[in-house]
Amino acid sequence: MIGVLTGFAIIMVVIAVGYVLGRTGIISPGDSRLMLNRVAFYAATPALLFTVVSTSQPQALFSPVIVVSLLATLFIGAVFFLISRLLPHYDEQGRADTAMGAASASYVNSNNIGLPVSMYVLGTATYIAPILVIQMVLLTPLLLAVLGSEDKNHSPATTIRTALLSPIVLASVVGLVVCLNGWSVPEPVMAPLEILGGASIPMILMSFGASLNTTTVLDSPKDRPRVLLATTLKTVGMPLVAWLLSLAFDMESQERYAAVILAALPTAQNVYNYAATFQKGTIVARDTVLLTTFASLPIMLFIAALSGR
C-alpha cells in the first residue's frame, strides 16, 4: 500500500504548491492560470503522451484488463448521461457540459496517479499504458469533438477534424505507430520530449490547485448534484462494474484485481484541463477531480484488503 500512498502524496503536494501560488497572487485567477492549462494542452502533455505510449508493450493492448476498463468507462459515462437528465437544471446544460460530467465520472487518472499505482501496487506498468492509449486515441477525440460542437463558427465536420488533429491525439497516435512497429526513437529526439513531458503534470496540478482559491468545492448549488453523481459513479460505481465484468470474463485473480484497482483511480486531471481550455463544465470537472482524488485512496485500500494484498 506504500505505492498508493506515495502516488497520492505526490499529487497533493503539487496541488498545494499551486494553491499557495494562487493564494499569494503569483498565479493570477485569470489568464495566468489558464496559460498553464494551454501550455500543457498544446505542448507538454503531447510530449508526455508520446514518450509513454511509444515505449509501451504492444501485446498489453489485447489484455482482458483493457477490455474491462473500456467497457466500464463507456457504461459509467452512459449512466451519468441518463441520470443527469433527471437532475435539476438539466435544460440549462449544453452537450459540452454533459459530456464533461460524463468524462468526470468515467475518465480515470491513468498517468500521474495511475503510473505510480500501477508500478507500486500492481508491480507492473503493463496495464496502465494501454489504458492511456485508449483514452487518448479513442475517448479523447470524441470528448474534444463534443466540447467544440457548440462553437457556432465551425461545422460538425470541422469540429471532429479539429479534435482528431489536436496535439494530444496526434501525439498519442504517432506514439502508438512507433510502439506497434517496434521502432526506437533516437535519443536527440526523445530527450527534449521527455523534458517537455516532465512539465505536463506539474502545470496541470498547479493550475488545479490555484483554481481552488476562487471557488469552494460544492459551492455551486446548480452543479452540486452533478458533482456528487460523478463522484459516486467514479469512486463506487466504476470499480463495482469492473469487478462484475471481470467475473463475467472469468479473469484470473491478478487480472481481476488489476481491473478493479485501475477502475478505482480518481478522475484524471486532464479532464479539468480540457474543461478549463474549452471553458465548459469547469466546476463539475474541478470538484469531481478533487473529491475523487481524496475518496479513491480509502477505496483502493479497501479493495486491496478484500483481495488479501
C-alpha positions in Angstrom: 0.0 0.0 0.0 3.0 2.3 0.1 2.7 2.8 -3.7 -0.9 4.1 -3.3 0.1 6.4 -0.5 3.2 7.6 -2.4 1.2 8.4 -5.6 -1.4 10.4 -3.7 1.1 12.2 -1.6 3.0 13.5 -4.7 -0.3 14.8 -6.2 -1.4 16.6 -3.0 2.0 18.3 -2.6 2.0 19.8 -6.1 -1.7 20.8 -5.8 -0.8 22.5 -2.5 2.0 24.4 -4.3 -0.4 25.7 -6.9 -2.9 26.7 -4.2 -0.2 28.7 -2.3 0.9 30.4 -5.5 -2.7 31.3 -6.4 -3.3 32.5 -2.8 -0.3 34.8 -2.9 -1.2 36.1 -6.4 1.8 34.7 -8.2 -0.6 32.7 -10.3 -3.5 35.1 -11.0 -7.1 33.7 -11.3 -7.4 34.8 -14.9 -5.1 34.3 -18.0 -2.1 33.5 -15.9 -3.7 30.3 -14.5 -5.3 29.3 -17.8 -1.9 29.8 -19.6 -0.6 26.8 -17.6 -3.5 24.7 -19.0 -2.9 25.9 -22.5 0.8 25.2 -22.5 0.1 21.7 -21.0 -2.6 21.0 -23.6 -0.6 22.1 -26.7 3.0 21.2 -25.8 3.8 19.4 -22.6 1.1 16.8 -22.4 1.5 15.7 -26.1 5.2 15.3 -25.4 4.5 13.2 -22.3 1.9 11.0 -24.1 4.3 10.3 -27.0 7.1 9.2 -24.7 4.8 7.0 -22.6 2.8 5.4 -25.5 5.8 4.9 -27.8 7.6 2.9 -25.1 4.7 0.7 -24.0 4.3 -3.0 -24.7 2.1 -3.8 -27.9 0.8 -7.1 -26.6 -0.7 -5.4 -23.5 -3.2 -3.7 -25.8 -5.1 -7.0 -26.0 -5.3 -7.8 -22.3 -8.7 -8.6 -20.8 -8.0 -5.8 -18.3 -8.0 -3.3 -21.0 -11.3 -4.6 -22.4 -12.9 -4.4 -18.9 -11.6 -0.9 -18.4 -13.0 0.3 -21.7 -16.4 -1.3 -21.1 -16.6 0.1 -17.6 -15.7 3.6 -18.9 -18.4 3.6 -21.5 -21.0 2.1 -19.2 -20.4 4.6 -16.4 -20.4 7.5 -18.9 -23.8 6.4 -20.2 -25.2 6.0 -16.7 -24.1 9.6 -15.9 -25.8 10.8 -19.1 -29.1 9.1 -18.3 -29.3 10.0 -14.6 -28.2 13.6 -15.2 -31.3 14.1 -17.3 -33.3 13.7 -14.1 -31.3 16.3 -12.2 -32.3 19.9 -11.7 -31.1 22.5 -14.2 -30.6 19.8 -16.9 -32.2 22.1 -19.5 -29.6 24.7 -18.8 -26.8 22.3 -19.6 -25.3 22.1 -23.1 -23.9 19.0 -24.7 -20.4 20.0 -23.8 -21.3 20.4 -20.1 -23.0 17.0 -20.0 -20.0 15.4 -21.8 -17.7 16.9 -19.2 -19.8 15.4 -16.4 -19.7 12.0 -18.1 -16.0 12.3 -18.5 -15.6 13.3 -14.9 -17.5 10.2 -13.8 -15.5 7.7 -16.0 -12.2 9.0 -17.2 -9.5 7.5 -14.9 -6.2 9.2 -13.9 -4.0 6.8 -15.9 -0.9 9.0 -15.7 0.3 10.9 -12.7 -1.6 8.6 -10.2 -2.2 5.6 -12.5 1.5 5.1 -13.3 2.8 5.0 -9.7 -0.2 3.0 -8.6 0.4 0.5 -11.4 4.1 0.2 -10.7 4.0 0.0 -6.9 0.6 -1.7 -6.3 0.3 -4.0 -9.3 4.1 -4.4 -9.8 4.0 -3.5 -13.5 3.0 -0.7 -15.9 1.8 -3.3 -18.4 -1.9 -2.4 -17.9 -1.8 1.3 -17.5 -0.1 2.3 -20.7 -2.7 0.7 -23.0 -5.5 2.4 -20.9 -3.7 5.7 -21.6 -3.6 4.8 -25.3 -7.3 4.0 -25.5 -8.2 7.2 -23.6 -6.1 9.4 -26.0 -6.8 7.7 -29.3 -10.4 6.7 -28.8 -12.1 8.6 -26.0 -10.4 12.0 -26.1 -11.2 12.7 -29.8 -14.9 12.1 -29.0 -14.8 14.3 -26.0 -13.0 17.1 -27.8 -15.4 16.9 -30.7 -18.4 17.4 -28.3 -16.6 20.2 -26.5 -16.1 22.0 -29.8 -19.5 21.2 -31.2 -21.1 24.2 -29.5 -18.9 26.6 -31.5 -21.3 28.1 -34.0 -18.4 29.2 -36.2 -17.5 25.7 -37.1 -19.4 22.8 -38.7 -19.6 19.3 -37.1 -17.1 18.0 -39.7 -14.7 20.8 -38.9 -15.1 20.1 -35.1 -14.4 16.4 -35.5 -11.4 17.1 -37.7 -10.0 19.6 -35.2 -10.4 17.1 -32.4 -8.6 14.4 -34.4 -5.8 16.8 -35.2 -5.4 18.1 -31.7 -1.8 17.8 -30.4 -2.8 15.4 -27.7 -4.5 13.0 -30.1 -1.8 13.3 -32.7 1.0 12.6 -30.2 -0.8 9.5 -28.9 -1.4 8.2 -32.5 2.2 8.7 -33.5 3.4 7.1 -30.3 1.1 4.1 -31.0 2.5 3.7 -34.5 6.0 3.8 -33.1 5.0 1.2 -30.4 3.3 -1.2 -32.8 6.2 -1.1 -35.3 8.8 -1.6 -32.6 10.7 1.4 -33.7 13.3 3.1 -31.4 13.2 6.9 -31.2 16.7 8.5 -31.3 17.9 10.0 -28.1 18.3 13.5 -29.5 14.6 13.4 -30.4 13.4 11.6 -27.2 15.4 13.7 -24.7 13.7 17.1 -25.3 10.3 15.4 -25.5 11.0 13.9 -22.0 11.9 17.3 -20.7 8.8 18.9 -22.1 6.6 16.0 -20.9 8.0 16.4 -17.4 6.3 19.8 -17.2 2.8 18.5 -18.1 1.7 17.1 -14.7 3.1 19.9 -12.6 1.5 22.6 -14.7 -1.9 20.9 -14.7 -1.8 20.2 -11.0 -0.6 23.7 -10.1 -3.3 25.2 -12.2 -5.8 23.0 -10.5 -4.5 24.0 -7.1 -4.6 27.7 -7.9 -8.3 27.3 -9.1 -9.3 26.2 -5.6 -8.7 29.8 -4.4 -11.6 31.2 -6.4 -14.4 28.8 -5.5 -15.2 26.5 -2.7 -15.8 22.8 -3.5 -19.5 22.0 -3.8 -20.2 25.7 -3.5 -22.4 25.9 -6.7 -26.0 24.7 -6.0 -26.6 24.2 -9.7 -23.6 22.0 -10.2 -23.6 20.2 -6.9 -25.9 17.3 -7.9 -23.8 16.5 -10.9 -20.6 16.7 -8.9 -21.9 14.3 -6.4 -23.3 12.0 -9.1 -20.0 11.9 -11.0 -18.0 11.4 -7.8 -20.2 8.5 -6.6 -20.1 6.8 -10.1 -16.3 7.2 -10.3 -15.4 6.0 -6.8 -18.0 3.3 -6.2 -19.8 2.6 -9.5 -16.9 2.1 -11.8 -14.9 -0.3 -9.6 -18.1 -2.3 -9.0 -18.8 -2.5 -12.7 -15.2 -3.5 -13.4 -15.5 -6.3 -10.8 -18.7 -7.6 -12.3 -17.2 -7.6 -15.8 -14.1 -9.3 -14.6 -16.3 -12.1 -13.2 -18.3 -12.3 -16.4 -15.0 -12.7 -18.4 -13.8 -15.3 -15.9 -10.5 -13.4 -15.4 -7.6 -14.7 -13.2 -7.4 -13.2 -9.7 -4.4 -10.9 -10.6 -6.1 -9.5 -13.7 -9.4 -9.1 -11.8 -7.5 -7.2 -9.0 -5.7 -5.0 -11.6 -9.0 -4.2 -13.4 -10.8 -3.2 -10.2 -7.8 -1.2 -8.8 -7.4 0.7 -12.1 -11.2 1.4 -12.2 -10.9 2.9 -8.7 -8.4 5.5 -9.9 -9.6 9.1 -9.4 -10.8 11.3 -12.2 -7.9 12.4 -14.5 -6.6 16.0 -14.1 -6.7 16.0 -17.9 -10.5 16.2 -17.7 -10.1 19.5 -15.8 -7.5 20.6 -18.3 -9.9 20.1 -21.2 -12.7 21.8 -19.3 -10.5 24.8 -18.5 -9.2 25.0 -22.0 -12.7 25.0 -23.6 -14.4 26.7 -20.6 -17.1 24.0 -20.5 -18.1 22.2 -17.3 -15.2 23.6 -15.3 -16.9 23.4 -11.9 -18.1 19.8 -12.3 -14.7 18.7 -13.6 -12.7 20.6 -10.9 -14.8 19.5 -8.0 -15.0 15.9 -9.1 -11.3 15.7 -9.7 -10.6 17.0 -6.1 -13.3 14.8 -4.4 -12.3 11.6 -6.2 -8.6 12.2 -5.5 -9.4 12.2 -1.8 -12.1 9.5 -1.9 -10.2 7.0 -4.1 -7.4 6.4 -1.6 -9.6 4.6 1.0 -11.5 2.9 -1.8 -8.2 1.4 -3.1 -7.1 0.4 0.3 -10.5 -1.3 0.8 -10.1 -3.2 -2.5 -6.6 -4.3 -1.6 -7.7 -5.5 1.8 -10.6 -7.5 0.3 -8.2 -9.0 -2.2 -5.8 -10.0 0.6 -3.0 -7.8 -0.7 
